[in-house]
């Protein structure tokens, strides 16, 4: 494998960094939101397929446009219990305001990653949905989006071997007992801090907390937790659908990655084995809430959280074929572009992709999925988003970072208004006030 140059102090504690955000809020970066290229002219904007309808969920939902708010962890939840250590967070009115600000008539929002079980936790202040007391916060979020005429899918996330016992109360679990190596770090709050903010927390090296290999009982219990949370999201909170986080080196990808999954039973060892857990999970969800209500996000060429596996085209192609066969009416499938990476520079990522040989592209996965709506993500903005839908390489585009600083992003793109630079230092909550960099952006007049 080509040498990988990782940004300093990048910490794998965030499910969906806002696009290519460095996940450690204290890491230095030259990325200040400046974009290369020029904005589209009025003719290009007015004729763009971005602003045409798209049917998802097997025809149950028709989106009014094809600009989707990508899932982004923001660490703005409040502790559910004032016991120490608190292991559960929930949204309050601030979360509902945040999502409501970014909703558009007929537009789709995908939530931040939501823990389906306390065992899935890898980061503080992330609202879960494994406790009935977390339902009101998420219901308020859903109502705020629906009140603007929008749609919202809940993304469910299990961090696997990047979980810390500080948050879960037990050892991390993964496909195998393969620890993270090197100096990757995470933060956890000081024991006397009820807020859960990691800003002043102690750093720990993840290699010091190796995972346990999941038993058959663990696998079944985890699938059951996903199903229970999905039902709670749909039936009690009113979400329009469920997206499963299957990328970024978290639990599902830990089964898919040959450098992590060292099992010799039916959950590893072969291409079919590597895919078995993701397929069983998605099939169980489809059986429980309907195939038209489920989707999955994948990063087949990602390196985040030390996903350095081999046979990538073969494994993810098998996965797509299995999903297409078993859940033919799946709502959509969501892919992160190969060249895009959260933790390394593009030169190093390009070098790595070349080392894989062949034509590295997500196009073959799109061809396998056929008529299933194909959503792509990866550093899109007002200068590079135009013409992608027309090219046939995607049915919709998800954007992260620029939604943080432009709650009216869709209108700005449509009208050709300048995008406000995002504030990388406020992607995640590290100190008071929670509102800063979260809900304090004014729309253009």
N, C-alpha and C positions, 0 to 999 in steps of 0.2 A: 504493500500500500504506500502511496506517496506520503511524504512527510506532511504533517498537518500543523499549521501555525495557529494556535488557539489564542483568542484575546485574553489578556490578563484577568485573572480572578473571576472568570465566568462561572457562575454557580448554577447547577442544574436543578433549580428549585421552582421553576415556573412552567406550567403546562403549555401555555401558548404565549410566548413573548410577543409583544406587539410587532409583528412581522419579524425583522431581523434584529430585534433588540437584544443587547447584552443583558443577561438575566440578573447579574449582580448589580444593584443600583449604584454601587460605589466604584464599579469598573470604569475606567476612562475610555472614551471613544471620540473619534473625530466626526462621527455622524451626528449632524445637528439638524437634520431634516431638509437640508439643501438638496434640490433636485437638478439633475442634468437634463438638457433638452429643453424644448419649448412647448408651450401649451397648444392645444388644438385650436384651429380657427372655427368660426361660427358654423360654416358649412359642415365640417367634420363632426362637430358636436350634434348638430341638428339631425344629421343623417345616421348617427351612430346606432348600432344594434344594441348598445348598452342600455338604451332607453326603450327597448321593446319588451313585450311580455315573455315570460318563461313559465312553463308548466312544470311543477315538481310534485312530489308525493303522489305519483301515478295519476295525475290530473286533479287531485283534490285541492291543490293550491295553485293559483296563477299569480306569479309575481309580476308587478308592474314594470320593474326594471331589473337589470342583471348585476347590480353592484351590491355585494353582500358584505355586511360587517363581520369580519373574521373573529374567531374566538380569541380573547386576550385576557390573561390573568392580570388583575389590577390590585389585588390584596387590599380591598377596602371593606371587608366584612367586619362585623362586630362580634365579640364573644357571646356565645349562646348561654354559657354558664359561667358564673363568677367563682368557680372553683379552680384551684391550681393543682395540676396544670389543666387549662381549658383545652379540650380537644375538638371543639366544634364551633364554627362561626356561621353567621347568618347575615342576610342583607337587611338593612333598615331603609328608611325613606331615601337615603342618599343613593343607594343602588337603583331604586326605581326611577329617580330623577335622571341618573346617568343614562340608563337604557332608553328612557322615554325621549331624552334629548336627541338621540341618534336614530330614532324610528322614523320611517317615511311611509306614506300610503303605498301598500303593496310591496314594501321592501322587506328583506329577510335579515334578521340579526341572529347570529350564533353566539350563545353566551360564553363567558369564560368557562374553563374546565370546572366541573362540579364533582365533588367526591361522592361516590355512591356508597361508601362505607368508611368508617374511621380508619381502617387499615390502609386506605388509599392515599392518605395525607402525606404531603411532602413540603407544605408551605403554610405559614400562618395567614390568618385573615382571608382565607378562601372559603366562601360560603358553600357548604355541602347540601345534600338533600337526603340524608340517611335518617334524619330525625324529624318527626312530625312538627316539631317546633321551628323547623327551618322552612316549612311550607308558607307561612304568611309573607315572609320576605320575598320569596320567589313569585308568589301570587301577585304581589304588588308590582313586581317587575313586568310580569306578563301583562297585567292590566294596563300598565303605562304604555307598553308597545302596542297593544291592541287598541288602546284609546287613540292612537295616531293612525290607525288603519294598517299597522304593520304585522308581520309574522315573526315568531321567535322559536328557535330550536334550542333545546338544552344540550350542551355538550357534557358527556360523562367521561371522567378522567380518573385513571388509577396510575399512580406514579411508580409502582413496582419497586425495583431495587434502589430508587432514589428517595424512598420514604425514610424518615427518621423516627426512631423509637420515641424521641422527644414529643412527637405529634401523635403517634399511634398507640404508644404504650406497649408495643411489642416489636419484635424484629421485623425488618422489611421482608417482603416475599417477592420472588421472581420465578422465571422459568427454570433457572438453575441457581446454584449458590455461587454465581460468578460475581465477585465484587467489582466495583469501579476502582480503577487504579489511578496513580498519579495524585495530584494535589487538589482535585475538584472539591469545592467547599460549599457548605450551606450554612445558613444562619438559623438560630432558634432564639425565641425571646428570653430575656432574663426571667428567672422564676418569680420575681415579685411584680411583673408587668402584666396587668389584667388585659391590656389592649391587644396583646399579641403582635404588636408591631415588631418586625425584625430589625428595625433601624439600629438599635443599640445592642442587639443580640450577640451572643458568642458565636464565633465561627467554629465549625467542626468539619473534619475531613470525612467524606462519605466512605472512603476505603476502610475506615475504622468501624463501620457498621454494616458488615456484609449481609446479604440477603440469605434467607433460607429457601431451598427449592420447594416449590408448591407441591403438596401432595394431591392425590385425586380429590380428597375431601376439601382441600383449600380451593381447588379449581371450581368444584361444584358450588361451594359457598360463595365464591366471588361472582360467578355467573348469576346465582340467585339474588345477590345484592344488587347487581346491575338491573336485573328484571324488576325487582321491588322498587328501586328508585325511578326507573323509567315509568312504571305505572303511577307512582306518586306524582311525577312531573306532569304526566298527561291528564290523569283523572282528578288530582287535587289542585294542581297549580294552573292547569289550562294551557300548557305548552302545545305548540303546533306540531312538534316532532322531536326526535332525539338524534343527536350526532354522537358517535363514539370516537373518542380520541385514540386513534391507532398509530400515531406517529411520534416523532421527537424523542425516541428512545425510551418511552414509558412502557407500561406493562405489556400491551399487545405487541409492540415492536421488540420487546425483550424475548418474546416467543419466536418472532420472525427472524431475528438476527442470529446468525450462526456463531458469532463470537461470544454471545451471551448464553444462548440455549445449547447446553451440552447434554441434554437428556438423551437416553437411549430407548425410552418407551415410545408409545404412540404419539406423544406430544413433542417429539423432536427426532433428530437423526435423519429424516428424509424431508423432501420438499412438502409432501402432504402433512408430515408430522409437525413441521414448523408452523403450518397454517391452521392446525386443528383447533387450537384454543380460540383464535379470532373467529373462525367460522362457526364453532359451537356457540360462542357468545352472541354473534349477530343473528344466528338462526333462532336461538332462544328468545331474543328480543322481538324478532319478527313474529314468532308464534304468540308472544304475549300481548303485543300492542299493534300488530299489523305491519307487514313489510313496507307499506307505503309511508309509514311513520318513522322509519329508521334510515340513517345515513352513517357514513364513516369517513374520517379524515386520515390520510396516509402520507408518509414521507419516505418513499422507497429508496431515495438516494441521499437521505439525511445522515449526518454524523453526530448529531446532538446526543449527549449522554453516552458517548463512546459506542455508538452503533456502527461498528466497523465490519459488519457481516459480509459474507460472500454470497454468490448465486442470487443476487438481488433481482435481476429481470425474471429469472425463473421462479423464484419464490412469490414475488408479488403478482406475476402473471397467473400462477396457479390460484392465488388468493382471489384475484378478480374473477377468474372463471368459476370458482366455487361459489362466490357471492352472487354472480349473475345467474347461476343455475338454481341456487336454493332460494334467493330472494329477488326474483325477476322484476318485482314491482318496487324495488328500493327507491326511496325518495330522491336521492342523488348520491354521488361519490365525490369526495373533496381531496385534491392532490396538491402537495407542495412541490413547486418546480425544482428540478434537479440542481440548477446552478445556485439556488438560494440557500443560504445557511445562516444560522443564528450566531455561531460562535467563532467562525474563522473568516478570513478575508477571501474575496472572490478569486484572487489569483491562486491561493492554496486549494480552494474548492475545485477550480477548473483543472488544476494539476491532478487532483485525486480522481476526478471524473475521467480524465484521459487515461489514467492508470487502469481503469476498469475495462477499457477496450470497447470496441463496437460503438453503436449509435445509442448514446445514453439519452433517453427521452421518455416522457410519460405518454407519448402518443400511442404506443402499443396497448397501454392499459385502457385508454379511451376507446380504442377499436374493440377490445374485448367486451367492454361495458355496453357497447352499442347505443341503444336509445336512452339509457340511464343518464340523466343530466350530469354533466361533467363540470365541476367547479375547480378553478385553479387559484393558487395563492403564491405570492413570492415577490414582494418588493414593488408592487404596482402603485402608481401615482398618476398625477394629471398629465404627465409627459409620455408615459409608456403604455397606457391602458387602451389607447385607441387602436382599432383594427384587430384586436385579439379575437373578439367574437366572430368578426367577419372572416377571419382566417380559417375558422372551423376547428381551432385548437382548444376551444372552451365554449361552454354554454353560459357561464357566469364567472365573475371574478370577485374574489374576496380580498378586502383591504383591511389592514390592522392599524398600523402606526398613525396614519393620517385621520383615522376616525377618532383617535384620542384627542386631537387638537382641533378637529373640524367636525363638530356634531352635525353640521349641515353639509357634509361632504358631498352627498348626491346632488344637492342644489348647486354647490360650487362647481362641480364638474359639468353639470348641465349648462350653467350660465357662463362658464369660463372665468370664474373668479379665482384669484390667487389663493392657494392653500396656505394656511397658517402652519408654521414650523411646529413640530411636536417638541415636547419637553421630556427628553429621555430620562432626566433625573426624577421625574414624577410619574413614570410608567407604573411604579410600584410604590405603595405607601411605606415611607420610612420614618415619618414624623408628622406631627400635626401641622396644619389642618388637613384632614382627609380630602376636603373639597379641592385643594389646590392641584391643578393639573388633571382634574377628574371631571368636575362639573362647572368649572368657572370660566369656560370659554363662551364668548358671545357669538351668535351667528352674524353673518354679514348683513348689512341693511340694504 
